[in-house]
Amino acid sequence: MEPSASIWVYTSSCQRACALLSKASSFKYAPAAHGAILLPGGDLPLQIFEPRYLAMVEAAMRGDRLIGMIQPVAEDDRRPKLYPVGCLGRLTSISETGDGRYLIMLHGVARFRVMAEQPTDKPYRLCSILPFAADLAENAGEEINRTGL
């Protein structure tokens, strides 16, 4: 599978999201705050207030409603190195507060591997990604023996 950056997501049921992949050169993503992890099938509520992330959410709302969440290797750097794997999230809910913040909900769609970071003049970071194909299968996650965990 070739790196993909634009993923059109539609909900086939309340439980699972399916996706169609298309070729593109970049995808917006946000380094996640320490401890904020998004997993496929999970939901992550976020309060967005930093100008760069406000801009990213607005761009996602104008486009495919997708944002990548990925952990920084170290948090003491202005532009920290990122771990190679993150999770693609679909904006399923957005509420604007009176003081300019957004309260959003991301639903985890699929893990991805960062192929390359892209140069940009945007205040947020962009990268080319390769989604984990197994996460995009119709019944992904259903074969897990959760009682045995």
C-alpha positions in Angstrom: 0.0 0.0 0.0 1.3 3.5 -0.9 1.5 6.3 1.7 -1.9 8.0 2.0 -2.8 11.3 3.4 -6.3 11.9 2.5 -8.8 9.5 4.0 -12.4 9.9 3.4 -14.3 8.3 6.3 -18.0 7.4 6.6 -19.8 5.7 9.4 -21.4 2.4 8.4 -22.8 1.9 11.9 -22.6 3.5 15.3 -19.9 0.9 16.3 -17.4 0.9 13.4 -16.0 3.4 10.9 -14.9 2.3 7.4 -12.5 4.3 5.2 -11.5 4.7 1.6 -7.9 5.6 0.9 -6.7 8.0 -1.7 -3.3 9.3 -2.7 -2.2 12.7 -1.4 1.0 14.4 -0.3 0.3 15.4 3.2 -2.0 15.0 6.2 -2.4 17.3 9.2 -1.5 15.9 12.6 -1.1 17.1 16.1 1.5 15.9 18.6 -0.6 14.6 21.5 -0.4 15.9 25.0 1.4 13.6 27.4 -1.0 10.9 28.3 -3.6 11.7 25.7 -3.9 8.6 23.6 -6.4 7.8 20.8 -6.9 4.2 19.8 -9.0 2.8 16.9 -12.6 2.5 17.9 -12.1 4.8 21.0 -13.3 8.3 21.6 -11.1 11.1 22.9 -12.6 14.4 24.2 -10.3 17.4 23.8 -10.4 21.0 24.7 -8.7 23.1 22.0 -7.3 26.5 22.9 -3.8 26.9 21.4 -3.9 29.0 18.2 -2.1 26.4 16.1 -4.6 23.7 17.1 -7.6 26.0 16.6 -6.3 26.5 13.0 -5.8 22.8 12.6 -9.4 22.0 13.7 -10.8 24.7 11.4 -8.8 23.2 8.5 -10.1 19.7 9.4 -13.7 21.0 9.5 -13.3 22.5 6.0 -11.9 19.2 4.7 -12.2 15.6 5.6 -12.7 16.1 9.4 -9.6 13.9 10.2 -6.7 14.7 12.6 -3.8 12.5 13.5 -2.8 12.1 17.1 0.8 11.1 17.9 2.9 11.1 21.0 6.1 13.2 21.2 9.3 11.4 22.1 10.3 14.3 24.4 8.2 17.2 25.5 11.0 19.6 26.4 11.6 20.6 22.8 9.7 23.3 20.8 9.4 20.9 17.9 9.8 17.5 19.5 10.6 14.3 17.6 7.6 12.1 17.2 7.0 8.4 17.7 6.6 6.7 14.4 3.0 5.4 15.0 -0.1 7.5 15.7 -3.9 7.2 15.4 -6.1 8.9 12.9 -9.2 10.4 14.5 -12.4 11.7 12.9 -14.0 14.8 14.4 -17.4 13.5 15.5 -18.4 16.5 17.6 -17.4 20.1 17.9 -18.7 22.9 20.1 -17.4 26.4 20.2 -17.2 28.1 23.6 -17.8 31.8 24.2 -14.1 32.5 24.9 -12.8 31.0 21.5 -12.1 27.4 22.6 -13.4 24.3 20.8 -14.6 21.3 22.7 -14.2 18.4 20.3 -14.6 14.6 20.2 -12.2 12.5 18.1 -13.2 8.9 17.2 -10.2 6.6 16.5 -10.3 5.3 12.9 -7.0 3.6 12.3 -3.4 3.6 13.4 -0.9 5.0 11.0 2.9 5.1 10.4 4.6 8.4 9.7 6.4 8.1 6.4 7.7 11.7 6.3 7.1 15.1 7.8 6.2 17.7 5.1 7.4 21.3 5.0 4.5 23.7 5.6 3.8 27.3 6.5 0.8 26.2 8.6 1.1 26.6 12.4 0.5 22.9 12.8 2.6 20.0 11.5 1.9 17.9 8.4 3.1 14.5 7.4 2.7 11.7 4.9 1.2 8.6 6.5 0.6 5.0 5.8 -2.6 3.7 7.6 -2.5 0.2 9.1 -4.7 -1.7 6.6 -5.9 -4.2 9.2 -7.5 -1.3 11.2 -9.6 -0.4 8.1 -11.2 -3.8 7.6 -14.9 -4.0 8.2 -14.6 -6.2 11.3 -11.4 -4.9 12.7 -11.1 -5.4 16.4 -14.0 -7.8 16.7 -11.7 -10.9 16.8 -9.9 -9.8 20.0 -10.6 -12.1 23.0 -11.4 -9.2 25.4 -12.4 -11.5 28.3 -8.9 -13.1 28.1 -7.1 -9.8 28.5 
